[in-house]
Amino acid sequence: MPVGTQGSVKALCPEELRQVGTEVILSNTYHLYLRPGTGVIERFGGLHEFMGWDGPILTDSGGFQVYSLAKLRKISEEGVVFQSHLDGSRHFIGPEESMDIQRALGSDIVMAFDECVTYPAEYEYVLKSVHLTTRWARRCVDHLGSREQALFGIVQGGVYKDLREMSVKGLVQMDFDGFALGGLAVGEDRETRLDVVRETKKMLPPDRPVYLMGVGAPEDLVEAVSLGVDMFDCVMPTRNARNGTLFTTCGRMTIKNARYVDDKRPVDDQCDCYACTHFSRAYLRHLFMARELLAYRLNTIHNLRYYMCLMEGMRKAIEAENMDAFRKMFYETQTGHMVD
């Protein structure tokens, strides 16, 4: 899911998102609550109408943003008091408020309010956090009541297997439409993260979608899908595009490198995106070095199309029951280095 934090996937319009194969986007409860404000969006009929996107939208609960404001917030049983990163004003969001905001936004998938803990974190703190997140999850379910939106619970527990199991047991007793794996990609090493994903996925109901939050390196997507994960979001494709790093079927490319100054080839001859079918590496390098706004647009189009093709390829591999072969081929084509 491309990340449209403030109701916009940076540099692209909804039509371009459709053209690269986007089906679902993610927007951010915390940011939209602060600006332009829930009331504004509600008066426009919801986020779909406000931003002109007619596909599904997932909104996160605001929990991760509260986590990132560690020096500006105070957590209690009721919820979180925090200071706005925009103007320092004080606000409160608890489970009920998070559900009300997401209901007003009109998103298709809403996330339960949770506490995302730092890494590393002491066992006793994570234990208390799991209990708190579980109690908050129950309040989210009760407050949303009968619903038109799908509601996902978020499994927490840090890197502790028994706490992940405790979190899962608490959540599966509630009426959730899917489950997210939270509290990862916050500083732990890759092998630890994959181990947590592997063990936690085994504990979850097989008939509900599983969403790994905030993970987006291509190799991490391939590994997590191989473990049974269904959904992902990450700013990596769009943020890297704006920084001049492009993802290709052969590895990563830094478009500002001098080697591309006369390169007539497309970024990736296996890619059918607008950037690859119309422009050379040399032109994209020129745009980026000149800081032309078109550079960010074309780079983003390419990176998102690469990600969508990667996911399409894995879906087809799963249908054909040859995911292992797909995974092997992925690593064979990835050089592990920057593209020549």
VODRENVEX-979239 format. One record per residue (C-alpha): x, y, z; residue in three letters. Coordinates in Angstrom, 1 decimal. Each point is the difference from the previous one (the first is absolute). Last residue first. Layout:
// residues N
+--------+--------+--------+------+
:      x :      y :      z : resn :
+--------+--------+--------+------+
:      X :      Y :      Z :  ALA :
...
+--------+--------+--------+------+
END
This chain:
// residues 340
+--------+--------+--------+------+
:      x :      y :      z : resn :
+--------+--------+--------+------+
:   25.9 :   -0.6 :  -13.3 :  ASP :
:   -2.9 :   -0.7 :    2.5 :  VAL :
:    0.9 :    0.4 :    3.7 :  MET :
:    0.9 :   -3.1 :    1.8 :  HIS :
:   -1.8 :   -3.1 :    1.3 :  GLY :
:   -0.1 :   -1.2 :   -3.6 :  THR :
:   -3.7 :   -0.7 :    0.1 :  GLN :
:   -0.8 :   -2.4 :   -2.9 :  THR :
:    1.0 :   -3.2 :    1.9 :  GLU :
:   -1.8 :    1.3 :    3.1 :  TYR :
:   -3.3 :    0.4 :   -1.7 :  PHE :
:    0.4 :   -3.3 :   -1.9 :  MET :
:    0.3 :   -1.9 :    3.3 :  LYS :
:   -3.1 :    1.7 :    1.4 :  ARG :
:   -2.0 :   -0.7 :   -3.1 :  PHE :
:    1.0 :   -3.7 :    0.1 :  ALA :
:   -1.1 :   -0.2 :    3.6 :  ASP :
:   -3.3 :    1.7 :   -0.9 :  MET :
:   -0.8 :   -2.7 :   -2.5 :  ASN :
:   -3.6 :   -0.9 :    0.9 :  GLU :
:   -1.4 :    1.5 :   -3.2 :  ALA :
:   -2.3 :    2.2 :    2.0 :  GLU :
:    2.8 :    0.9 :    2.3 :  ILE :
:    2.3 :    0.8 :   -2.9 :  ALA :
:   -2.7 :    2.2 :   -1.5 :  LYS :
:   -0.4 :    1.9 :    3.2 :  ARG :
:    3.8 :    0.4 :    0.3 :  MET :
:    0.3 :    1.4 :   -3.5 :  GLY :
:   -2.8 :    2.5 :    0.7 :  GLU :
:    1.9 :    1.1 :    3.2 :  MET :
:    3.2 :    0.6 :   -1.9 :  LEU :
:   -1.9 :    1.7 :   -2.8 :  CYS :
:   -1.6 :    2.4 :    2.5 :  MET :
:    3.4 :    0.7 :    1.6 :  TYR :
:    1.6 :    0.8 :   -3.3 :  TYR :
:   -3.0 :    2.2 :   -1.0 :  ARG :
:    0.4 :    1.9 :    3.3 :  LEU :
:    3.7 :    0.6 :   -0.7 :  ASN :
:   -0.6 :    1.1 :   -3.6 :  HIS :
:   -2.8 :    2.4 :    0.7 :  ILE :
:    2.0 :    1.4 :    2.9 :  THR :
:    3.0 :    0.7 :   -2.1 :  ASN :
:   -2.1 :    1.6 :   -2.7 :  LEU :
:   -1.8 :    2.3 :    2.5 :  ARG :
:    3.1 :    0.9 :    2.0 :  TYR :
:    2.0 :    0.8 :   -3.1 :  ALA :
:   -2.9 :    2.1 :   -1.4 :  LEU :
:    0.6 :    2.4 :    2.8 :  LEU :
:    3.3 :    1.0 :   -1.5 :  GLU :
:    2.9 :    0.0 :    2.4 :  ARG :
:    2.5 :    0.5 :   -2.8 :  ALA :
:    1.9 :   -3.1 :    1.2 :  MET :
:   -3.2 :   -2.0 :    0.1 :  PHE :
:   -1.2 :    1.2 :   -3.4 :  LEU :
:    3.4 :   -0.7 :   -1.6 :  HIS :
:    0.1 :   -3.5 :    1.5 :  ARG :
:   -3.4 :   -0.8 :   -1.3 :  LEU :
:    1.1 :    1.2 :   -3.5 :  TYR :
:    3.2 :   -2.1 :    0.1 :  ALA :
:   -1.9 :   -3.1 :    1.2 :  ARG :
:   -2.2 :    0.4 :   -3.1 :  SER :
:   -3.6 :    0.9 :   -0.3 :  PHE :
:   -3.3 :   -1.2 :   -1.5 :  HIS :
:   -0.6 :   -3.7 :    0.7 :  THR :
:    1.9 :    0.0 :    3.3 :  CYS :
:   -1.6 :    3.1 :    1.4 :  ALA :
:   -3.5 :   -1.0 :   -1.0 :  TYR :
:    0.3 :   -3.4 :    1.6 :  CYS :
:    0.5 :   -3.2 :   -2.0 :  ASP :
:    3.0 :   -1.3 :    1.9 :  CYS :
:    2.3 :   -2.8 :   -1.3 :  GLN :
:    2.3 :    2.4 :   -1.7 :  ASP :
:    0.7 :    1.7 :    3.4 :  ASP :
:    1.2 :    3.6 :    0.3 :  VAL :
:   -0.3 :    0.4 :   -3.7 :  PRO :
:    3.1 :   -0.1 :   -2.1 :  ARG :
:    1.6 :    3.1 :   -1.7 :  LYS :
:    2.7 :    0.4 :    2.6 :  ASP :
:    2.0 :    3.2 :   -0.7 :  ASP :
:    0.0 :    1.4 :    3.6 :  VAL :
:   -0.7 :   -3.4 :    1.6 :  TYR :
:    3.5 :   -0.7 :    1.2 :  ARG :
:    0.0 :    3.3 :    1.8 :  ALA :
:   -2.2 :   -1.5 :    2.8 :  ASN :
:   -3.1 :    2.1 :    0.7 :  LYS :
:   -2.3 :   -2.9 :   -0.9 :  ILE :
:    1.1 :   -2.2 :    3.0 :  THR :
:   -1.2 :   -3.4 :   -1.2 :  MET :
:   -1.2 :   -2.9 :    2.2 :  ARG :
:    0.0 :   -3.6 :   -1.2 :  GLY :
:   -0.5 :   -2.0 :   -3.2 :  CYS :
:   -3.8 :    0.1 :   -0.3 :  THR :
:    0.3 :    3.7 :    0.8 :  THR :
:   -0.6 :    2.3 :    3.0 :  PHE :
:    1.0 :    3.6 :   -0.4 :  LEU :
:    1.9 :    2.2 :    2.5 :  THR :
:   -0.1 :    3.7 :   -0.9 :  GLY :
:   -1.1 :    1.4 :    3.4 :  ASN :
:   -3.5 :    0.7 :   -1.1 :  ARG :
:   -0.3 :   -3.6 :   -1.3 :  ALA :
:    1.4 :   -1.3 :    3.3 :  ASN :
:   -2.8 :    1.7 :    1.8 :  ARG :
:   -2.6 :   -1.4 :   -2.3 :  THR :
:    1.2 :   -3.6 :   -0.1 :  PRO :
:    1.0 :   -0.1 :    3.7 :  MET :
:   -3.1 :    1.7 :    1.5 :  VAL :
:   -1.3 :   -3.4 :    1.1 :  CYS :
:   -3.2 :   -2.0 :    0.0 :  ASP :
:   -0.5 :   -3.8 :   -0.1 :  PHE :
:   -2.8 :   -2.6 :   -0.3 :  MET :
:   -0.2 :   -3.7 :   -0.4 :  ASP :
:    2.5 :   -1.7 :    2.3 :  VAL :
:    0.4 :   -3.8 :   -0.4 :  GLY :
:    3.6 :   -0.7 :    0.7 :  LEU :
:    1.0 :    0.2 :   -3.6 :  SER :
:   -1.8 :    3.3 :   -0.1 :  VAL :
:    2.3 :    1.2 :    2.8 :  ALA :
:    3.1 :   -1.1 :   -1.9 :  GLU :
:   -1.0 :    1.6 :   -3.2 :  VAL :
:   -1.1 :    3.2 :    1.7 :  LEU :
:    3.3 :    0.2 :    1.9 :  ASP :
:    2.0 :   -0.4 :   -3.2 :  GLU :
:   -1.9 :    2.9 :   -1.6 :  PRO :
:    0.6 :    2.3 :    3.1 :  ALA :
:   -3.5 :    1.0 :    1.3 :  GLY :
:   -0.8 :   -0.7 :    3.6 :  VAL :
:   -2.1 :    2.7 :    1.8 :  GLY :
:   -2.8 :   -2.3 :    1.2 :  MET :
:   -0.2 :   -3.7 :   -0.9 :  LEU :
:   -3.7 :   -0.7 :   -0.7 :  TYR :
:   -1.5 :   -3.5 :    0.3 :  VAL :
:   -3.3 :   -0.8 :   -1.7 :  PRO :
:   -2.4 :   -2.3 :    1.9 :  ARG :
:   -0.8 :   -3.6 :   -0.9 :  ASP :
:    3.2 :   -1.5 :    1.5 :  PRO :
:   -0.7 :    1.2 :    3.5 :  PRO :
:    3.2 :    1.3 :    1.6 :  LEU :
:    2.5 :   -2.1 :    2.0 :  MET :
:    2.2 :   -1.1 :   -2.9 :  LYS :
:    0.3 :    3.6 :   -1.2 :  LYS :
:    1.5 :    0.9 :    3.4 :  THR :
:    2.9 :   -2.5 :   -0.4 :  GLU :
:    1.0 :    1.0 :   -3.5 :  ARG :
:   -0.5 :    3.7 :    0.6 :  VAL :
:    2.1 :    0.0 :    3.1 :  VAL :
:    2.7 :   -2.0 :   -1.8 :  ASP :
:   -0.1 :    2.4 :   -2.9 :  LEU :
:    0.6 :    2.9 :    2.4 :  ARG :
:    2.9 :   -1.7 :    1.8 :  THR :
:    1.6 :   -0.8 :   -3.3 :  GLU :
:   -0.4 :    3.6 :   -1.2 :  ARG :
:    1.6 :    1.7 :    3.0 :  ASP :
:   -2.2 :    1.9 :    2.4 :  GLU :
:   -0.3 :    3.8 :   -0.3 :  GLY :
:   -3.6 :    0.9 :   -0.3 :  VAL :
:   -0.9 :   -2.3 :   -3.0 :  ALA :
:   -2.4 :   -1.8 :    2.3 :  LEU :
:   -2.4 :    1.1 :    2.7 :  GLY :
:   -3.1 :   -1.0 :   -1.9 :  GLY :
:   -1.0 :   -3.2 :   -1.7 :  LEU :
:   -3.5 :    0.7 :   -1.3 :  ALA :
:   -3.1 :   -2.2 :    0.2 :  PHE :
:   -3.2 :   -0.3 :   -2.0 :  GLY :
:   -3.7 :    0.3 :    0.3 :  ASP :
:    0.0 :    0.3 :    3.7 :  PHE :
:   -2.8 :   -1.2 :    2.3 :  ASP :
:    1.8 :   -0.6 :    3.2 :  MET :
:    1.3 :   -3.3 :    1.5 :  GLN :
:    2.8 :    0.1 :   -2.6 :  VAL :
:    1.4 :    3.1 :    1.7 :  LEU :
:    0.8 :   -1.3 :    3.4 :  GLY :
:    1.6 :   -3.2 :   -1.3 :  LYS :
:    2.0 :    1.9 :   -2.5 :  VAL :
:    1.4 :    2.4 :    2.7 :  SER :
:    1.0 :   -2.9 :    2.3 :  MET :
:    1.7 :   -1.8 :   -2.9 :  GLU :
:    1.9 :    3.2 :   -0.8 :  ARG :
:    0.9 :    0.2 :    3.6 :  LEU :
:    1.3 :   -3.6 :    0.0 :  ASP :
:    2.1 :    0.6 :   -3.1 :  LYS :
:    1.7 :    3.1 :    1.4 :  TYR :
:    1.3 :    2.3 :   -2.9 :  VAL :
:   -2.5 :    2.8 :    0.8 :  GLY :
:   -3.3 :   -1.3 :    1.2 :  GLY :
:   -2.6 :    1.6 :   -2.2 :  GLN :
:   -2.7 :   -1.4 :   -2.3 :  VAL :
:   -2.2 :    2.7 :   -1.5 :  ILE :
:   -3.7 :   -0.6 :   -0.5 :  GLY :
:   -1.6 :    0.8 :   -3.3 :  PHE :
:   -3.5 :    1.4 :   -0.5 :  LEU :
:   -1.8 :   -0.1 :   -3.4 :  ALA :
:   -2.3 :    2.9 :   -0.4 :  GLN :
:   -3.8 :   -0.4 :   -0.4 :  GLU :
:   -0.3 :   -0.5 :    3.7 :  ARG :
:   -2.2 :   -1.3 :    2.9 :  SER :
:    1.8 :    1.2 :    3.1 :  GLY :
:    2.8 :    2.5 :   -0.6 :  LEU :
:    0.2 :    0.7 :    3.8 :  HIS :
:    0.0 :   -3.6 :    1.1 :  ASP :
:    2.7 :   -1.1 :   -2.5 :  VAL :
:    2.2 :    3.0 :    0.8 :  CYS :
:   -0.5 :   -0.5 :    3.8 :  ARG :
:    1.1 :   -3.6 :   -0.4 :  ARG :
:    3.1 :    1.1 :   -1.9 :  ALA :
:    0.8 :    2.5 :    2.8 :  TRP :
:    0.0 :   -2.9 :    2.5 :  ARG :
:    2.2 :   -2.0 :   -2.2 :  THR :
:    2.4 :    2.9 :   -0.6 :  THR :
:    0.2 :    0.5 :    3.8 :  LEU :
:    0.8 :   -3.6 :    0.7 :  HIS :
:    2.6 :   -0.1 :   -2.7 :  VAL :
:    1.6 :    3.2 :    1.4 :  SER :
:    0.2 :   -1.4 :    3.4 :  LYS :
:    1.9 :   -3.0 :   -1.3 :  LEU :
:    2.2 :    2.3 :   -2.2 :  VAL :
:    1.0 :    1.9 :    3.1 :  TYR :
:    0.8 :   -3.1 :    1.9 :  GLU :
:    2.1 :   -1.4 :   -2.8 :  TYR :
:    2.2 :    3.1 :   -0.3 :  GLU :
:    0.0 :    1.7 :   -3.4 :  ALA :
:    2.5 :    0.0 :   -2.8 :  PRO :
:   -1.7 :    1.2 :   -2.1 :  TYR :
:   -2.8 :    2.4 :    0.7 :  THR :
:   -3.5 :   -0.9 :    0.8 :  VAL :
:   -3.0 :    0.5 :   -2.3 :  CYS :
:   -3.1 :    0.6 :    2.1 :  GLU :
:   -3.3 :   -0.8 :   -1.7 :  ASP :
:   -3.2 :    1.5 :   -1.4 :  PHE :
:   -1.8 :   -2.5 :   -2.3 :  ALA :
:    0.5 :    0.5 :   -3.7 :  MET :
:   -2.6 :    1.0 :   -2.5 :  VAL :
:   -0.6 :   -1.5 :   -3.5 :  ILE :
:   -2.4 :    1.6 :   -2.4 :  ASP :
:    0.7 :    3.6 :    1.0 :  SER :
:   -2.9 :    2.3 :    0.6 :  GLY :
:    2.0 :    2.8 :    1.6 :  LEU :
:   -2.7 :    0.5 :    2.5 :  ALA :
:    0.1 :   -3.7 :    1.0 :  ARG :
:    3.8 :    0.4 :    0.3 :  GLN :
:   -0.3 :    3.0 :    2.3 :  ILE :
:   -2.7 :   -1.7 :    2.1 :  ASP :
:    2.0 :   -3.2 :    0.3 :  MET :
:    3.1 :    1.9 :    1.1 :  SER :
:   -2.1 :    2.0 :    2.5 :  GLU :
:   -1.3 :   -3.2 :    1.5 :  GLU :
:    3.4 :   -1.6 :    0.4 :  PRO :
:    1.6 :    3.1 :    1.5 :  GLY :
:    1.2 :    3.2 :   -1.6 :  ILE :
:    0.7 :    3.2 :    2.0 :  PHE :
:    1.4 :    3.2 :   -1.3 :  HIS :
:    2.3 :    2.8 :    1.1 :  ARG :
:    1.2 :    2.8 :   -2.3 :  SER :
:    3.7 :    0.0 :   -0.9 :  GLY :
:   -0.5 :    1.6 :   -3.4 :  ASP :
:    0.7 :   -2.6 :   -2.6 :  LEU :
:    1.4 :   -2.9 :    2.0 :  HIS :
:   -3.2 :    0.0 :    2.0 :  SER :
:    0.5 :   -0.7 :    3.6 :  GLN :
:   -1.3 :   -3.3 :    1.5 :  PHE :
:   -2.4 :   -1.4 :    2.5 :  VAL :
:   -0.5 :   -3.7 :   -0.6 :  VAL :
:   -2.7 :   -2.4 :    1.0 :  GLY :
:   -2.2 :   -0.7 :    3.0 :  GLU :
:    2.3 :   -2.5 :    1.6 :  GLU :
:    2.8 :    2.6 :   -0.2 :  SER :
:    2.7 :    1.0 :   -2.5 :  ILE :
:    1.7 :    3.4 :    0.1 :  LYS :
:    1.3 :    1.7 :   -3.2 :  ARG :
:    2.5 :    2.5 :   -1.4 :  LEU :
:    3.3 :   -1.7 :    0.7 :  LYS :
:   -1.1 :   -3.4 :   -1.4 :  ALA :
:   -1.6 :    1.7 :   -3.1 :  LEU :
:    0.9 :   -3.0 :   -2.3 :  SER :
:   -2.2 :   -2.3 :    2.1 :  TYR :
:   -2.9 :    2.5 :   -0.4 :  VAL :
:    0.6 :   -0.3 :   -3.7 :  GLN :
:   -0.1 :   -3.8 :    0.3 :  PHE :
:   -3.3 :    0.1 :    1.9 :  GLY :
:   -1.8 :    2.3 :   -2.4 :  GLY :
:   -2.5 :   -2.7 :   -0.9 :  SER :
:    1.1 :   -0.8 :   -3.5 :  ASP :
:   -2.3 :    0.7 :   -2.8 :  THR :
:   -0.6 :   -2.4 :   -2.9 :  LEU :
:   -1.6 :    1.3 :   -3.2 :  ILE :
:   -1.7 :   -2.0 :   -2.7 :  PRO :
:   -0.4 :    1.5 :   -3.5 :  GLY :
:   -1.9 :    3.1 :   -1.1 :  ASP :
:    2.7 :    2.5 :    0.7 :  TRP :
:   -0.9 :    3.7 :   -0.5 :  GLY :
:    1.7 :    1.3 :    3.1 :  MET :
:   -3.0 :    1.5 :    1.7 :  PHE :
:   -2.5 :   -2.5 :   -1.5 :  GLU :
:    1.9 :   -3.0 :    1.2 :  HIS :
:    0.9 :    1.6 :    3.3 :  LEU :
:   -3.6 :    0.5 :    1.2 :  GLY :
:   -3.1 :    1.8 :   -1.2 :  GLY :
:    1.5 :    3.4 :   -0.5 :  PHE :
:   -1.3 :    1.1 :    3.4 :  ARG :
:    1.7 :   -3.0 :    1.6 :  GLU :
:    3.4 :    1.2 :   -1.4 :  ILE :
:   -0.4 :    3.4 :    1.5 :  VAL :
:   -1.2 :   -1.3 :    3.3 :  GLY :
:    2.9 :   -2.4 :    0.4 :  THR :
:    2.6 :    2.8 :   -0.3 :  GLY :
:    2.1 :    1.4 :   -2.8 :  PRO :
:    2.4 :   -0.8 :    1.6 :  ARG :
:    0.1 :   -1.3 :    3.6 :  LEU :
:   -2.4 :   -2.9 :   -0.5 :  TYR :
:    1.5 :   -0.7 :   -3.4 :  LEU :
:    3.4 :   -0.4 :    1.5 :  HIS :
:   -1.1 :   -2.3 :    2.8 :  TYR :
:   -2.3 :   -2.1 :   -2.1 :  THR :
:    2.6 :   -0.7 :   -2.7 :  ASN :
:   -0.8 :   -1.2 :   -3.5 :  SER :
:    0.7 :   -3.3 :   -1.7 :  LEU :
:   -0.8 :   -0.9 :   -3.6 :  ILE :
:   -1.6 :   -3.0 :   -1.6 :  VAL :
:   -0.2 :   -1.2 :   -3.6 :  GLU :
:    3.1 :    1.6 :   -1.6 :  THR :
:    0.8 :   -1.4 :   -3.4 :  GLY :
:    2.4 :    2.6 :   -1.4 :  VAL :
:   -2.8 :    1.6 :   -2.0 :  GLN :
:   -2.3 :    0.2 :    3.1 :  ARG :
:    2.5 :    2.0 :    1.9 :  LEU :
:    0.4 :    2.3 :   -3.0 :  GLU :
:   -3.7 :    0.7 :    0.0 :  GLU :
:    0.0 :    0.7 :    3.7 :  PRO :
:    2.6 :    2.7 :   -0.4 :  CYS :
:    3.7 :   -0.5 :    0.7 :  LEU :
:    2.9 :    2.0 :    1.6 :  ALA :
:   -0.6 :   -1.2 :    3.6 :  LYS :
:   -2.8 :   -2.4 :    0.5 :  VAL :
:   -2.6 :    2.4 :    1.2 :  SER :
:   -2.5 :   -0.1 :    2.9 :  GLY :
:    2.5 :    1.2 :    2.5 :  GLN :
:    1.9 :   -3.3 :    0.5 :  THR :
:   -0.7 :   -1.4 :   -3.5 :  GLY :
:    2.2 :   -3.1 :    0.4 :  VAL :
:   -0.1 :   -2.4 :   -2.9 :  PRO :
:   -1.6 :   -3.3 :    1.0 :  MET :
+--------+--------+--------+------+
END
